[in-house]
Amino acid sequence: MRTSLRWRSCRLRNCAGDGKTLKARQIAAGEQGPSPPRQCPQLTAGTRLVREWSGRTITLKVNDFGFQHAGRSWRSLIEIARNVTGARWSGPRFFRPTGNR
């Protein structure tokens, strides 16, 4: 019963009778365009990323095959972020590479 009430509530808020979501109707009407995809900067070998976490400074270096951190080689930022925090973080979100630093 709860599931059907949640579904109905969601449907009433977000959908028209034709089954299209509110966002799809706005885009079709030209009221709101889709947001452009976020550009993540390309990290080149030799780049250093620095992040402070829980009073510690985490520094890693980008190399040709991935990343170097704490004397180990890592294939992705996600692996490093998970190792540092103990939680599932998005690597790019955790380290926030912006390209203009």
VEXDRENRO-69773 format. One line per 4 residues: their letters; for each residue x, y, z of N, C-alpha, C, CB. Coordinates in nm, 4 decimals. Glycine has a CB too. Layout:
VEXDRENRO-69773
A> X/Y/Z/X/Y/Z/X/Y/Z/X/Y/Z; ...;
end
This chain:
VEXDRENRO-69773
MRTS> 0.0821/-0.1197/0.0000/0.0000/0.0000/0.0000/0.0867/0.1263/0.0000/-0.0935/-0.0003/0.1209; 0.1887/0.1295/0.0883/0.2758/0.2481/0.0928/0.3444/0.2722/-0.0403/0.3809/0.2330/0.2024; 0.3919/0.1636/-0.1013/0.4624/0.1767/-0.2283/0.3720/0.2385/-0.3337/0.5135/0.0406/-0.2758; 0.2477/0.1944/-0.3399/0.1574/0.2497/-0.4408/0.1249/0.3958/-0.4119/0.0284/0.1678/-0.4472;
LRWR> 0.1172/0.4333/-0.2836/0.0924/0.5738/-0.2505/0.2110/0.6611/-0.2878/0.0615/0.5889/-0.1016; 0.3344/0.6114/-0.2604/0.4541/0.6864/-0.2992/0.4610/0.7034/-0.4496/0.5802/0.6166/-0.2488; 0.4316/0.5949/-0.5214/0.4371/0.6008/-0.6672/0.3350/0.7022/-0.7190/0.4110/0.4609/-0.7286; 0.2151/0.6981/-0.6640/0.1096/0.7898/-0.7094/0.1478/0.9349/-0.6795/-0.0252/0.7552/-0.6418;
SCRL> 0.2022/0.9595/-0.5603/0.2437/1.0939/-0.5231/0.3519/1.1450/-0.6188/0.2948/1.0959/-0.3779; 0.4487/1.0602/-0.6461/0.5562/1.0978/-0.7377/0.4995/1.1246/-0.8768/0.6642/0.9873/-0.7437; 0.4118/1.0394/-0.9201/0.3522/1.0539/-1.0535/0.2755/1.1851/-1.0646/0.2588/0.9355/-1.0842; 0.2004/1.2198/-0.9627/0.1217/1.3428/-0.9673/0.2103/1.4665/-0.9687/0.0268/1.3488/-0.8487;
RNCA> 0.3241/1.4603/-0.8976/0.4133/1.5758/-0.8932/0.4948/1.5925/-1.0194/0.5051/1.5646/-0.7764; 0.5369/1.4820/-1.0807/0.6351/1.4897/-1.1884/0.5842/1.4577/-1.3278/0.7448/1.3998/-1.1582; 0.4675/1.4015/-1.3394/0.4243/1.3558/-1.4707/0.2897/1.4152/-1.5107/0.4165/1.2049/-1.4730; 0.2726/1.4281/-1.6391/0.1439/1.4673/-1.6939/0.0688/1.3388/-1.7280/0.1601/1.5607/-1.8202;
GDGK> -0.0539/1.3512/-1.7746/-0.1329/1.2346/-1.8108/-0.0717/1.1556/-1.9245/-0.2715/1.2764/-1.8478; 0.0120/1.2201/-2.0059/0.0707/1.1495/-2.1195/0.1938/1.0684/-2.0806/0.1071/1.2481/-2.2278; 0.2330/1.0690/-1.9533/0.3455/0.9887/-1.9084/0.4809/1.0583/-1.9199/0.3490/0.8625/-1.9856; 0.4849/1.1772/-1.9755/0.6123/1.2486/-1.9865/0.6417/1.3199/-1.8553/0.6097/1.3499/-2.1043;
TLKA> 0.7679/1.3221/-1.8178/0.8038/1.3908/-1.6943/0.7984/1.5420/-1.7160/0.9446/1.3474/-1.6463; 0.7932/1.6123/-1.6062/0.7883/1.7583/-1.6112/0.9091/1.8132/-1.6863/0.7827/1.8171/-1.4691; 1.0271/1.7599/-1.6596/1.1484/1.8082/-1.7266/1.1400/1.7835/-1.8770/1.2738/1.7393/-1.6682; 1.0915/1.6657/-1.9172/1.0791/1.6355/-2.0599/0.9821/1.7318/-2.1271/1.0325/1.4906/-2.0806;
RQIA> 0.8732/1.7652/-2.0579/0.7775/1.8609/-2.1161/0.8389/2.0002/-2.1278/0.6492/1.8673/-2.0310; 0.9175/2.0419/-2.0263/0.9804/2.1735/-2.0321/1.0819/2.1809/-2.1458/1.0482/2.2060/-1.8987; 1.1587/2.0765/-2.1640/1.2572/2.0741/-2.2719/1.1872/2.0795/-2.4068/1.3457/1.9485/-2.2624; 1.0806/2.0014/-2.4209/1.0055/1.9992/-2.5468/0.9449/2.1360/-2.5766/0.8948/1.8925/-2.5416;
AGEQ> 0.9056/2.2082/-2.4727/0.8455/2.3398/-2.4906/0.9506/2.4487/-2.5085/0.7568/2.3729/-2.3724; 1.0779/2.4141/-2.4945/1.1842/2.5122/-2.5102/1.2045/2.5986/-2.3879/1.1559/2.5988/-2.6271; 1.1421/2.5641/-2.2771/1.1542/2.6442/-2.1557/1.2889/2.6242/-2.0860/1.0416/2.6100/-2.0600; 1.3390/2.5031/-2.0943/1.4623/2.4728/-2.0223/1.5399/2.3700/-2.1036/1.4330/2.4202/-1.8773;
GPSP> 1.6612/2.4050/-2.1386/1.7425/2.3108/-2.2138/1.8175/2.2185/-2.1208/1.8397/2.3842/-2.3041; 1.8669/2.1085/-2.1739/1.9452/2.0191/-2.0900/2.0753/2.0858/-2.0476/1.9740/1.8880/-2.1634; 2.1186/2.0552/-1.9289/2.2425/2.1164/-1.8810/2.3604/2.0546/-1.9557/2.2585/2.0976/-1.7267; 2.4611/2.1353/-1.9879/2.5767/2.0817/-2.0602/2.6542/1.9861/-1.9713/2.6686/2.1955/-2.1090;
PRQC> 2.7170/1.8865/-2.0305/2.7946/1.7929/-1.9480/2.9122/1.8640/-1.8832/2.8444/1.6740/-2.0324; 2.9423/1.8247/-1.7582/3.0572/1.8836/-1.6888/3.1846/1.8312/-1.7499/3.0533/1.8530/-1.5376; 3.2783/1.9185/-1.7687/3.4071/1.8797/-1.8234/3.5039/1.8533/-1.7092/3.4622/1.9886/-1.9182; 3.5566/1.7350/-1.7046/3.6585/1.7014/-1.6065/3.7929/1.7216/-1.6754/3.6418/1.5537/-1.5517;
PQLT> 3.8824/1.7980/-1.6183/4.0089/1.8238/-1.6860/4.0904/1.6962/-1.7030/4.0896/1.9272/-1.6089; 4.1625/1.6899/-1.8115/4.2527/1.5776/-1.8339/4.3744/1.5969/-1.7447/4.2940/1.5661/-1.9846; 4.4065/1.4961/-1.6692/4.5209/1.5039/-1.5799/4.6419/1.4492/-1.6531/4.4954/1.4262/-1.4476; 4.7457/1.5297/-1.6628/4.8666/1.4877/-1.7324/4.9693/1.4374/-1.6328/4.9247/1.6028/-1.8154;
AGTR> 5.0579/1.3523/-1.6801/5.1623/1.2960/-1.5947/5.2432/1.4088/-1.5306/5.2551/1.2019/-1.6760; 5.2706/1.3949/-1.4024/5.3465/1.4960/-1.3292/5.2590/1.5893/-1.2471/5.4283/1.5766/-1.4249; 5.1284/1.5893/-1.2716/5.0378/1.6748/-1.1959/5.0274/1.6237/-1.0528/4.8981/1.6799/-1.2624; 5.0261/1.7160/-0.9572/5.0076/1.6794/-0.8165/4.8688/1.7221/-0.7723/5.1166/1.7444/-0.7262;
LVRE> 4.8002/1.6342/-0.7013/4.6713/1.6664/-0.6415/4.6888/1.6643/-0.4902/4.5594/1.5660/-0.6876; 4.6377/1.7660/-0.4227/4.6518/1.7773/-0.2786/4.5140/1.7985/-0.2186/4.7481/1.8930/-0.2402; 4.4845/1.7233/-0.1123/4.3553/1.7331/-0.0462/4.3768/1.7169/0.1031/4.2555/1.6267/-0.1004; 4.3103/1.7959/0.1835/4.3170/1.7793/0.3276/4.1955/1.6998/0.3719/4.3240/1.9167/0.4004;
WSGR> 4.2174/1.6005/0.4559/4.1086/1.5165/0.5038/4.1336/1.4793/0.6495/4.0941/1.3894/0.4164; 4.0434/1.5180/0.7356/4.0516/1.4860/0.8796/4.1864/1.5256/0.9395/4.0278/1.3362/0.9020; 4.2346/1.6427/0.9044/4.3596/1.6926/0.9594/4.4848/1.6396/0.8914/4.3657/1.6600/1.1024; 4.4691/1.5507/0.7941/4.5836/1.4964/0.7197/4.5864/1.5585/0.5813/4.5765/1.3410/0.7099;
TITL> 4.7054/1.5758/0.5278/4.7197/1.6234/0.3911/4.7494/1.5042/0.3024/4.8314/1.7313/0.3797; 4.6631/1.4816/0.2046/4.6802/1.3710/0.1111/4.7362/1.4284/-0.0171/4.5457/1.2948/0.0856; 4.8521/1.3806/-0.0574/4.9167/1.4270/-0.1802/4.9347/1.3076/-0.2719/5.0538/1.4964/-0.1505; 4.8998/1.3243/-0.3975/4.9234/1.2183/-0.4934/4.9758/1.2776/-0.6223/4.7957/1.1375/-0.5188;
KVND> 5.0428/1.1959/-0.6975/5.1040/1.2399/-0.8222/5.0471/1.1562/-0.9366/5.2597/1.2281/-0.8160; 5.0131/1.2235/-1.0450/4.9616/1.1556/-1.1639/5.0812/1.1059/-1.2441/4.8704/1.2507/-1.2503; 5.0768/0.9794/-1.2853/5.1803/0.9280/-1.3736/5.1144/0.8694/-1.4989/5.2674/0.8211/-1.3009; 5.1932/0.8118/-1.5866/5.1399/0.7609/-1.7135/5.0433/0.6447/-1.6966/5.2528/0.7181/-1.8022;
FGFQ> 5.0528/0.5728/-1.5872/4.9727/0.4524/-1.5697/4.8667/0.4648/-1.4619/5.0615/0.3379/-1.5379; 4.8521/0.5796/-1.4003/4.7545/0.5992/-1.2942/4.8019/0.7049/-1.1970/4.7276/0.4687/-1.2210; 4.8148/0.6647/-1.0698/4.8477/0.7600/-0.9647/4.9466/0.6980/-0.8681/4.7214/0.8056/-0.8904; 5.0266/0.7818/-0.8032/5.1228/0.7403/-0.7017/5.0800/0.8055/-0.5715/5.2706/0.7797/-0.7407;
HAGR> 5.0585/0.7235/-0.4678/5.0174/0.7761/-0.3380/5.0686/0.6830/-0.2288/4.8625/0.7916/-0.3298; 5.1308/0.7388/-0.1274/5.1811/0.6636/-0.0115/5.2702/0.5477/-0.0526/5.0652/0.6114/0.0713; 5.3547/0.5712/-0.1522/5.4495/0.4697/-0.1946/5.3909/0.3564/-0.2770/5.5141/0.4133/-0.0769; 5.2653/0.3687/-0.3152/5.1981/0.2660/-0.3950/5.1473/0.3250/-0.5250/5.0823/0.2029/-0.3165;
SWRS> 5.1283/0.2392/-0.6222/5.0650/0.2786/-0.7482/4.9171/0.2440/-0.7412/5.1328/0.2084/-0.8703; 4.8356/0.3333/-0.7892/4.6904/0.3145/-0.7885/4.6380/0.3348/-0.9306/4.6207/0.4133/-0.6884; 4.5344/0.2620/-0.9673/4.4784/0.2760/-1.1020/4.3768/0.3892/-1.1118/4.4134/0.1462/-1.1445; 4.3118/0.4245/-1.0002/4.2066/0.5261/-1.0095/4.2008/0.6119/-0.8840/4.0709/0.4603/-1.0335;
LIEI> 4.1408/0.7288/-0.8996/4.1184/0.8183/-0.7866/4.0180/0.7577/-0.6892/4.0692/0.9553/-0.8353; 3.9251/0.6791/-0.7397/3.8246/0.6173/-0.6542/3.8912/0.5246/-0.5527/3.7218/0.5397/-0.7389; 3.9873/0.4461/-0.5979/4.0573/0.3549/-0.5070/4.1286/0.4314/-0.3962/4.1579/0.2691/-0.5843; 4.1921/0.5417/-0.4312/4.2643/0.6215/-0.3318/4.1661/0.6846/-0.2342/4.3495/0.7307/-0.4004;
ARNV> 4.0580/0.7429/-0.2852/3.9582/0.8066/-0.1982/3.8988/0.7048/-0.1015/3.8462/0.8716/-0.2823; 3.8717/0.5840/-0.1492/3.8152/0.4802/-0.0626/3.9167/0.4391/0.0442/3.7722/0.3571/-0.1460; 4.0430/0.4290/0.0061/4.1475/0.3913/0.1012/4.1654/0.4980/0.2082/4.2799/0.3673/0.0284; 4.1611/0.6240/0.1693/4.1835/0.7351/0.2627/4.0654/0.7517/0.3580/4.2075/0.8659/0.1856;
TGAR> 3.9423/0.7457/0.3049/3.8241/0.7765/0.3853/3.7577/0.6553/0.4475/3.7249/0.8478/0.3019; 3.7759/0.5393/0.3852/3.7060/0.4207/0.4318/3.5626/0.4152/0.3831/3.7087/0.4150/0.5815; 3.5245/0.5082/0.2976/3.3881/0.5133/0.2438/3.3935/0.5200/0.0912/3.3101/0.6355/0.3012; 3.2805/0.4987/0.0298/3.2740/0.5040/-0.1167/3.2554/0.6484/-0.1622/3.1586/0.4148/-0.1705;
WSGP> 3.3623/0.7063/-0.2085/3.3610/0.8424/-0.2608/3.3851/0.8372/-0.4106/3.4676/0.9310/-0.1904; 3.3328/0.9347/-0.4802/3.3727/0.9559/-0.6185/3.5121/1.0164/-0.6128/3.2705/1.0490/-0.6969; 3.6084/0.9537/-0.6794/3.7451/1.0035/-0.6760/3.7597/1.1466/-0.7249/3.8319/0.9151/-0.7576; 3.7048/1.1792/-0.8446/3.7143/1.3175/-0.8915/3.6439/1.4163/-0.7988/3.6560/1.3286/-1.0305;
RFFR> 3.5335/1.3760/-0.7373/3.4662/1.4671/-0.6450/3.5496/1.4869/-0.5184/3.3264/1.4136/-0.6090; 3.6125/1.3814/-0.4694/3.6933/1.3909/-0.3478/3.8152/1.4794/-0.3697/3.7372/1.2517/-0.3019; 3.8851/1.4616/-0.4808/4.0069/1.5382/-0.5052/3.9807/1.6698/-0.5783/4.1041/1.4551/-0.5847; 3.8652/1.6858/-0.6374/3.8247/1.8102/-0.7059/3.9298/1.8671/-0.8010/3.7912/1.9145/-0.6038;
PTGN> 3.9732/1.7902/-0.9007/4.0667/1.8499/-0.9964/3.9926/1.9518/-1.0826/4.1331/1.7403/-1.0855; 4.0371/2.0770/-1.0798/3.9665/2.1819/-1.1530/4.0382/2.2296/-1.2765/3.9427/2.2971/-1.0643; 4.1636/2.2026/-1.2884/4.2367/2.2435/-1.4078/4.2901/2.3847/-1.4049/4.1503/2.2287/-1.5246; 4.2516/2.4653/-1.3044/4.2990/2.6035/-1.3018/4.3847/2.6331/-1.1791/4.1813/2.6986/-1.3060;
R> 4.4396/2.5315/-1.1172/4.5229/2.5547/-0.9989/4.6666/2.5387/-1.0328/4.4860/2.4609/-0.8861;
end
